[in-house]
Amino acid sequence: MPIITNIDVMLARRKMSSGELAERVGITPANLSILKCGKAKAIRLSTMEAICKALDCQPGDILEYQAET
């Protein structure tokens, strides 16, 4: 998939666990895992907003486009 999620990178930079982020955002750890591994088909803007707020970052810090080769 050409859209890459960098949630793990931002978690490491903020020294935050996945469980803590899931709790702050209000989603289950399982749903956060789906987002982190790129298996999600969609993400609600309200969820993206909550992730950005919790990680103090911009959406572009989390999502990246890489063209398929």
Gaussian input, Z-matrix of N, CA and C with variables (Angstrom, degrees):
# hf/3-21g

backbone

0 1
 N
 C     1     B1
 C     2     B2     1     A1
 N     3     B3     2     A2     1     D1
 C     4     B4     3     A3     2     D2
 C     5     B5     4     A4     3     D3
 N     6     B6     5     A5     4     D4
 C     7     B7     6     A6     5     D5
 C     8     B8     7     A7     6     D6
 N     9     B9     8     A8     7     D7
 C    10    B10     9     A9     8     D8
 C    11    B11    10    A10     9     D9
 N    12    B12    11    A11    10    D10
 C    13    B13    12    A12    11    D11
 C    14    B14    13    A13    12    D12
 N    15    B15    14    A14    13    D13
 C    16    B16    15    A15    14    D14
 C    17    B17    16    A16    15    D15
 N    18    B18    17    A17    16    D16
 C    19    B19    18    A18    17    D17
 C    20    B20    19    A19    18    D18
 N    21    B21    20    A20    19    D19
 C    22    B22    21    A21    20    D20
 C    23    B23    22    A22    21    D21
 N    24    B24    23    A23    22    D22
 C    25    B25    24    A24    23    D23
 C    26    B26    25    A25    24    D24
 N    27    B27    26    A26    25    D25
 C    28    B28    27    A27    26    D26
 C    29    B29    28    A28    27    D27
 N    30    B30    29    A29    28    D28
 C    31    B31    30    A30    29    D29
 C    32    B32    31    A31    30    D30
 N    33    B33    32    A32    31    D31
 C    34    B34    33    A33    32    D32
 C    35    B35    34    A34    33    D33
 N    36    B36    35    A35    34    D34
 C    37    B37    36    A36    35    D35
 C    38    B38    37    A37    36    D36
 N    39    B39    38    A38    37    D37
 C    40    B40    39    A39    38    D38
 C    41    B41    40    A40    39    D39
 N    42    B42    41    A41    40    D40
 C    43    B43    42    A42    41    D41
 C    44    B44    43    A43    42    D42
 N    45    B45    44    A44    43    D43
 C    46    B46    45    A45    44    D44
 C    47    B47    46    A46    45    D45
 N    48    B48    47    A47    46    D46
 C    49    B49    48    A48    47    D47
 C    50    B50    49    A49    48    D48
 N    51    B51    50    A50    49    D49
 C    52    B52    51    A51    50    D50
 C    53    B53    52    A52    51    D51
 N    54    B54    53    A53    52    D52
 C    55    B55    54    A54    53    D53
 C    56    B56    55    A55    54    D54
 N    57    B57    56    A56    55    D55
 C    58    B58    57    A57    56    D56
 C    59    B59    58    A58    57    D57
 N    60    B60    59    A59    58    D58
 C    61    B61    60    A60    59    D59
 C    62    B62    61    A61    60    D60
 N    63    B63    62    A62    61    D61
 C    64    B64    63    A63    62    D62
 C    65    B65    64    A64    63    D63
 N    66    B66    65    A65    64    D64
 C    67    B67    66    A66    65    D65
 C    68    B68    67    A67    66    D66
 N    69    B69    68    A68    67    D67
 C    70    B70    69    A69    68    D68
 C    71    B71    70    A70    69    D69
 N    72    B72    71    A71    70    D70
 C    73    B73    72    A72    71    D71
 C    74    B74    73    A73    72    D72
 N    75    B75    74    A74    73    D73
 C    76    B76    75    A75    74    D74
 C    77    B77    76    A76    75    D75
 N    78    B78    77    A77    76    D76
 C    79    B79    78    A78    77    D77
 C    80    B80    79    A79    78    D78
 N    81    B81    80    A80    79    D79
 C    82    B82    81    A81    80    D80
 C    83    B83    82    A82    81    D81
 N    84    B84    83    A83    82    D82
 C    85    B85    84    A84    83    D83
 C    86    B86    85    A85    84    D84
 N    87    B87    86    A86    85    D85
 C    88    B88    87    A87    86    D86
 C    89    B89    88    A88    87    D87
 N    90    B90    89    A89    88    D88
 C    91    B91    90    A90    89    D89
 C    92    B92    91    A91    90    D90
 N    93    B93    92    A92    91    D91
 C    94    B94    93    A93    92    D92
 C    95    B95    94    A94    93    D93
 N    96    B96    95    A95    94    D94
 C    97    B97    96    A96    95    D95
 C    98    B98    97    A97    96    D96
 N    99    B99    98    A98    97    D97
 C   100   B100    99    A99    98    D98
 C   101   B101   100   A100    99    D99
 N   102   B102   101   A101   100   D100
 C   103   B103   102   A102   101   D101
 C   104   B104   103   A103   102   D102
 N   105   B105   104   A104   103   D103
 C   106   B106   105   A105   104   D104
 C   107   B107   106   A106   105   D105
 N   108   B108   107   A107   106   D106
 C   109   B109   108   A108   107   D107
 C   110   B110   109   A109   108   D108
 N   111   B111   110   A110   109   D109
 C   112   B112   111   A111   110   D110
 C   113   B113   112   A112   111   D111
 N   114   B114   113   A113   112   D112
 C   115   B115   114   A114   113   D113
 C   116   B116   115   A115   114   D114
 N   117   B117   116   A116   115   D115
 C   118   B118   117   A117   116   D116
 C   119   B119   118   A118   117   D117
 N   120   B120   119   A119   118   D118
 C   121   B121   120   A120   119   D119
 C   122   B122   121   A121   120   D120
 N   123   B123   122   A122   121   D121
 C   124   B124   123   A123   122   D122
 C   125   B125   124   A124   123   D123
 N   126   B126   125   A125   124   D124
 C   127   B127   126   A126   125   D125
 C   128   B128   127   A127   126   D126
 N   129   B129   128   A128   127   D127
 C   130   B130   129   A129   128   D128
 C   131   B131   130   A130   129   D129
 N   132   B132   131   A131   130   D130
 C   133   B133   132   A132   131   D131
 C   134   B134   133   A133   132   D132
 N   135   B135   134   A134   133   D133
 C   136   B136   135   A135   134   D134
 C   137   B137   136   A136   135   D135
 N   138   B138   137   A137   136   D136
 C   139   B139   138   A138   137   D137
 C   140   B140   139   A139   138   D138
 N   141   B141   140   A140   139   D139
 C   142   B142   141   A141   140   D140
 C   143   B143   142   A142   141   D141
 N   144   B144   143   A143   142   D142
 C   145   B145   144   A144   143   D143
 C   146   B146   145   A145   144   D144
 N   147   B147   146   A146   145   D145
 C   148   B148   147   A147   146   D146
 C   149   B149   148   A148   147   D147
 N   150   B150   149   A149   148   D148
 C   151   B151   150   A150   149   D149
 C   152   B152   151   A151   150   D150
 N   153   B153   152   A152   151   D151
 C   154   B154   153   A153   152   D152
 C   155   B155   154   A154   153   D153
 N   156   B156   155   A155   154   D154
 C   157   B157   156   A156   155   D155
 C   158   B158   157   A157   156   D156
 N   159   B159   158   A158   157   D157
 C   160   B160   159   A159   158   D158
 C   161   B161   160   A160   159   D159
 N   162   B162   161   A161   160   D160
 C   163   B163   162   A162   161   D161
 C   164   B164   163   A163   162   D162
 N   165   B165   164   A164   163   D163
 C   166   B166   165   A165   164   D164
 C   167   B167   166   A166   165   D165
 N   168   B168   167   A167   166   D166
 C   169   B169   168   A168   167   D167
 C   170   B170   169   A169   168   D168
 N   171   B171   170   A170   169   D169
 C   172   B172   171   A171   170   D170
 C   173   B173   172   A172   171   D171
 N   174   B174   173   A173   172   D172
 C   175   B175   174   A174   173   D173
 C   176   B176   175   A175   174   D174
 N   177   B177   176   A176   175   D175
 C   178   B178   177   A177   176   D176
 C   179   B179   178   A178   177   D177
 N   180   B180   179   A179   178   D178
 C   181   B181   180   A180   179   D179
 C   182   B182   181   A181   180   D180
 N   183   B183   182   A182   181   D181
 C   184   B184   183   A183   182   D182
 C   185   B185   184   A184   183   D183
 N   186   B186   185   A185   184   D184
 C   187   B187   186   A186   185   D185
 C   188   B188   187   A187   186   D186
 N   189   B189   188   A188   187   D187
 C   190   B190   189   A189   188   D188
 C   191   B191   190   A190   189   D189
 N   192   B192   191   A191   190   D190
 C   193   B193   192   A192   191   D191
 C   194   B194   193   A193   192   D192
 N   195   B195   194   A194   193   D193
 C   196   B196   195   A195   194   D194
 C   197   B197   196   A196   195   D195
 N   198   B198   197   A197   196   D196
 C   199   B199   198   A198   197   D197
 C   200   B200   199   A199   198   D198
 N   201   B201   200   A200   199   D199
 C   202   B202   201   A201   200   D200
 C   203   B203   202   A202   201   D201
 N   204   B204   203   A203   202   D202
 C   205   B205   204   A204   203   D203
 C   206   B206   205   A205   204   D204

   B1=1.4558
   B2=1.5294
   B3=1.3084
   B4=1.4714
   B5=1.5279
   B6=1.3334
   B7=1.4639
   B8=1.5300
   B9=1.3161
   B10=1.4625
   B11=1.5287
   B12=1.3359
   B13=1.4590
   B14=1.5277
   B15=1.3039
   B16=1.4578
   B17=1.5294
   B18=1.3180
   B19=1.4665
   B20=1.5300
   B21=1.3312
   B22=1.4677
   B23=1.5235
   B24=1.3213
   B25=1.4713
   B26=1.5262
   B27=1.3295
   B28=1.4661
   B29=1.5319
   B30=1.3260
   B31=1.4623
   B32=1.5289
   B33=1.3165
   B34=1.4737
   B35=1.5266
   B36=1.3276
   B37=1.4700
   B38=1.5236
   B39=1.3326
   B40=1.4656
   B41=1.5301
   B42=1.3508
   B43=1.4718
   B44=1.5286
   B45=1.3382
   B46=1.4602
   B47=1.5246
   B48=1.3112
   B49=1.4614
   B50=1.5287
   B51=1.3170
   B52=1.4633
   B53=1.5239
   B54=1.3177
   B55=1.4588
   B56=1.5139
   B57=1.3262
   B58=1.4629
   B59=1.5268
   B60=1.3433
   B61=1.4636
   B62=1.5265
   B63=1.3244
   B64=1.4630
   B65=1.5248
   B66=1.3279
   B67=1.4694
   B68=1.5246
   B69=1.3235
   B70=1.4716
   B71=1.5208
   B72=1.3387
   B73=1.4606
   B74=1.5305
   B75=1.3194
   B76=1.4567
   B77=1.5136
   B78=1.3416
   B79=1.4625
   B80=1.5225
   B81=1.3134
   B82=1.4567
   B83=1.5241
   B84=1.3259
   B85=1.4737
   B86=1.5301
   B87=1.3300
   B88=1.4680
   B89=1.5278
   B90=1.3267
   B91=1.4684
   B92=1.5227
   B93=1.3260
   B94=1.4658
   B95=1.5241
   B96=1.3156
   B97=1.4603
   B98=1.5260
   B99=1.3239
   B100=1.4728
   B101=1.5273
   B102=1.3266
   B103=1.4668
   B104=1.5290
   B105=1.3247
   B106=1.4600
   B107=1.5190
   B108=1.3319
   B109=1.4684
   B110=1.5271
   B111=1.3214
   B112=1.4608
   B113=1.5150
   B114=1.3112
   B115=1.4722
   B116=1.5252
   B117=1.3154
   B118=1.4669
   B119=1.5269
   B120=1.3106
   B121=1.4614
   B122=1.5226
   B123=1.3397
   B124=1.4653
   B125=1.5250
   B126=1.3166
   B127=1.4678
   B128=1.5181
   B129=1.3052
   B130=1.4640
   B131=1.5230
   B132=1.3114
   B133=1.4552
   B134=1.5232
   B135=1.3146
   B136=1.4646
   B137=1.5318
   B138=1.3315
   B139=1.4668
   B140=1.5185
   B141=1.3225
   B142=1.4653
   B143=1.5215
   B144=1.3216
   B145=1.4638
   B146=1.5284
   B147=1.3370
   B148=1.4641
   B149=1.5277
   B150=1.3346
   B151=1.4699
   B152=1.5189
   B153=1.3321
   B154=1.4673
   B155=1.5286
   B156=1.3225
   B157=1.4637
   B158=1.5294
   B159=1.3338
   B160=1.4591
   B161=1.5255
   B162=1.3375
   B163=1.4665
   B164=1.5276
   B165=1.3324
   B166=1.4644
   B167=1.5291
   B168=1.3494
   B169=1.4600
   B170=1.5287
   B171=1.3072
   B172=1.4563
   B173=1.5316
   B174=1.3402
   B175=1.4651
   B176=1.5345
   B177=1.3148
   B178=1.4626
   B179=1.5193
   B180=1.3339
   B181=1.4611
   B182=1.5248
   B183=1.3181
   B184=1.4565
   B185=1.5309
   B186=1.3234
   B187=1.4563
   B188=1.5291
   B189=1.3241
   B190=1.4651
   B191=1.5281
   B192=1.3082
   B193=1.4694
   B194=1.5181
   B195=1.3247
   B196=1.4654
   B197=1.5286
   B198=1.2972
   B199=1.4568
   B200=1.5330
   B201=1.3322
   B202=1.4674
   B203=1.5208
   B204=1.3138
   B205=1.4687
   B206=1.5003
   A1=108.37
   A2=117.69
   A3=119.98
   A4=115.19
   A5=118.58
   A6=120.34
   A7=108.01
   A8=115.72
   A9=122.75
   A10=108.27
   A11=116.69
   A12=119.93
   A13=109.06
   A14=115.28
   A15=121.97
   A16=111.33
   A17=116.20
   A18=119.92
   A19=109.81
   A20=117.57
   A21=120.31
   A22=111.92
   A23=116.11
   A24=120.70
   A25=110.17
   A26=115.75
   A27=119.22
   A28=111.28
   A29=117.72
   A30=120.25
   A31=110.37
   A32=116.41
   A33=120.37
   A34=110.77
   A35=116.82
   A36=120.25
   A37=112.08
   A38=116.55
   A39=121.25
   A40=112.19
   A41=115.60
   A42=121.21
   A43=110.84
   A44=113.83
   A45=121.59
   A46=108.59
   A47=117.37
   A48=121.02
   A49=110.30
   A50=114.95
   A51=120.35
   A52=110.68
   A53=115.96
   A54=120.11
   A55=112.36
   A56=116.03
   A57=120.24
   A58=110.69
   A59=116.35
   A60=119.53
   A61=110.44
   A62=117.17
   A63=120.46
   A64=110.58
   A65=116.22
   A66=120.39
   A67=111.10
   A68=117.17
   A69=120.75
   A70=111.86
   A71=116.31
   A72=121.32
   A73=110.97
   A74=116.48
   A75=119.96
   A76=113.39
   A77=116.63
   A78=121.00
   A79=107.99
   A80=116.07
   A81=119.56
   A82=110.10
   A83=117.05
   A84=119.35
   A85=112.07
   A86=117.00
   A87=120.26
   A88=111.16
   A89=117.53
   A90=120.30
   A91=111.23
   A92=117.24
   A93=119.99
   A94=110.01
   A95=116.97
   A96=121.32
   A97=111.35
   A98=116.59
   A99=121.04
   A100=110.16
   A101=116.70
   A102=120.09
   A103=111.12
   A104=116.35
   A105=121.29
   A106=112.83
   A107=116.82
   A108=118.98
   A109=113.00
   A110=117.39
   A111=120.40
   A112=114.38
   A113=118.41
   A114=121.64
   A115=112.75
   A116=117.75
   A117=121.24
   A118=110.50
   A119=116.16
   A120=121.91
   A121=111.15
   A122=116.50
   A123=121.14
   A124=108.43
   A125=114.65
   A126=120.64
   A127=107.19
   A128=115.98
   A129=120.28
   A130=108.80
   A131=115.94
   A132=119.92
   A133=111.09
   A134=117.61
   A135=120.12
   A136=110.65
   A137=117.15
   A138=120.76
   A139=109.99
   A140=117.08
   A141=121.03
   A142=110.04
   A143=116.51
   A144=121.32
   A145=110.56
   A146=116.88
   A147=120.98
   A148=111.30
   A149=117.13
   A150=120.66
   A151=110.09
   A152=116.40
   A153=120.47
   A154=111.30
   A155=116.73
   A156=120.47
   A157=110.25
   A158=117.24
   A159=121.43
   A160=112.07
   A161=116.73
   A162=120.85
   A163=112.80
   A164=116.90
   A165=122.06
   A166=110.58
   A167=114.53
   A168=119.82
   A169=109.69
   A170=115.80
   A171=123.40
   A172=109.15
   A173=118.65
   A174=120.57
   A175=112.79
   A176=116.88
   A177=120.91
   A178=113.62
   A179=117.29
   A180=120.66
   A181=110.64
   A182=116.50
   A183=122.09
   A184=112.37
   A185=117.07
   A186=121.55
   A187=111.32
   A188=115.57
   A189=121.27
   A190=108.02
   A191=116.37
   A192=121.32
   A193=109.59
   A194=115.92
   A195=121.72
   A196=107.56
   A197=115.86
   A198=120.29
   A199=109.69
   A200=115.17
   A201=119.61
   A202=108.86
   A203=115.77
   A204=119.63
   A205=111.62
   D1=134.11
   D2=-176.09
   D3=-75.43
   D4=-8.85
   D5=176.44
   D6=-98.00
   D7=121.22
   D8=-178.24
   D9=-107.86
   D10=136.90
   D11=175.65
   D12=-102.70
   D13=135.44
   D14=-178.78
   D15=-112.56
   D16=36.29
   D17=-179.63
   D18=-63.43
   D19=-40.79
   D20=179.27
   D21=-59.61
   D22=-39.71
   D23=179.03
   D24=-62.44
   D25=-46.29
   D26=-179.14
   D27=-68.48
   D28=-34.86
   D29=176.24
   D30=-62.42
   D31=-42.66
   D32=179.38
   D33=-64.91
   D34=-42.38
   D35=179.32
   D36=-63.10
   D37=-34.48
   D38=-178.17
   D39=-92.46
   D40=-1.57
   D41=-178.48
   D42=52.31
   D43=51.04
   D44=-177.58
   D45=-123.46
   D46=144.45
   D47=177.55
   D48=-85.49
   D49=160.38
   D50=176.93
   D51=-61.90
   D52=-40.48
   D53=179.71
   D54=-61.97
   D55=-40.75
   D56=178.65
   D57=-65.20
   D58=-42.47
   D59=178.89
   D60=-63.50
   D61=-45.36
   D62=179.79
   D63=-57.93
   D64=-41.75
   D65=179.45
   D66=-65.15
   D67=-44.39
   D68=-179.45
   D69=-64.87
   D70=-36.87
   D71=-176.78
   D72=-80.64
   D73=-28.28
   D74=-179.06
   D75=88.87
   D76=30.40
   D77=175.31
   D78=-122.70
   D79=164.98
   D80=179.91
   D81=-76.07
   D82=152.84
   D83=175.20
   D84=-57.41
   D85=-33.40
   D86=178.25
   D87=-64.39
   D88=-42.75
   D89=178.42
   D90=-67.26
   D91=-36.96
   D92=176.65
   D93=-64.08
   D94=-39.63
   D95=177.92
   D96=-61.32
   D97=-40.68
   D98=177.46
   D99=-62.11
   D100=-41.00
   D101=177.31
   D102=-65.52
   D103=-43.93
   D104=-176.17
   D105=-64.30
   D106=-37.83
   D107=-176.30
   D108=-89.21
   D109=1.80
   D110=175.18
   D111=81.22
   D112=15.67
   D113=-179.46
   D114=-86.77
   D115=-11.33
   D116=-177.91
   D117=-70.71
   D118=139.79
   D119=176.90
   D120=-86.96
   D121=-23.36
   D122=-177.59
   D123=-156.46
   D124=162.73
   D125=173.89
   D126=-140.79
   D127=133.29
   D128=178.38
   D129=-69.70
   D130=143.99
   D131=177.86
   D132=-63.02
   D133=-32.76
   D134=177.75
   D135=-66.11
   D136=-35.03
   D137=176.36
   D138=-69.39
   D139=-43.08
   D140=177.99
   D141=-61.07
   D142=-42.09
   D143=178.26
   D144=-60.63
   D145=-44.53
   D146=-179.25
   D147=-65.92
   D148=-38.44
   D149=177.71
   D150=-64.99
   D151=-46.05
   D152=179.49
   D153=-62.09
   D154=-39.36
   D155=179.01
   D156=-65.78
   D157=-45.13
   D158=-178.48
   D159=-66.15
   D160=-35.66
   D161=-178.04
   D162=-96.12
   D163=-1.43
   D164=-178.61
   D165=51.21
   D166=58.66
   D167=-177.67
   D168=-144.83
   D169=179.91
   D170=177.79
   D171=-104.28
   D172=157.24
   D173=178.15
   D174=-55.29
   D175=-34.98
   D176=178.50
   D177=-66.61
   D178=-18.73
   D179=175.32
   D180=-75.87
   D181=-21.91
   D182=-175.69
   D183=-100.08
   D184=-39.99
   D185=-177.51
   D186=-106.84
   D187=140.12
   D188=-178.53
   D189=-140.43
   D190=141.40
   D191=176.64
   D192=-103.67
   D193=129.20
   D194=174.06
   D195=-128.64
   D196=121.20
   D197=-179.11
   D198=-64.61
   D199=141.00
   D200=177.71
   D201=-75.20
   D202=141.93
   D203=-179.10
   D204=-108.12

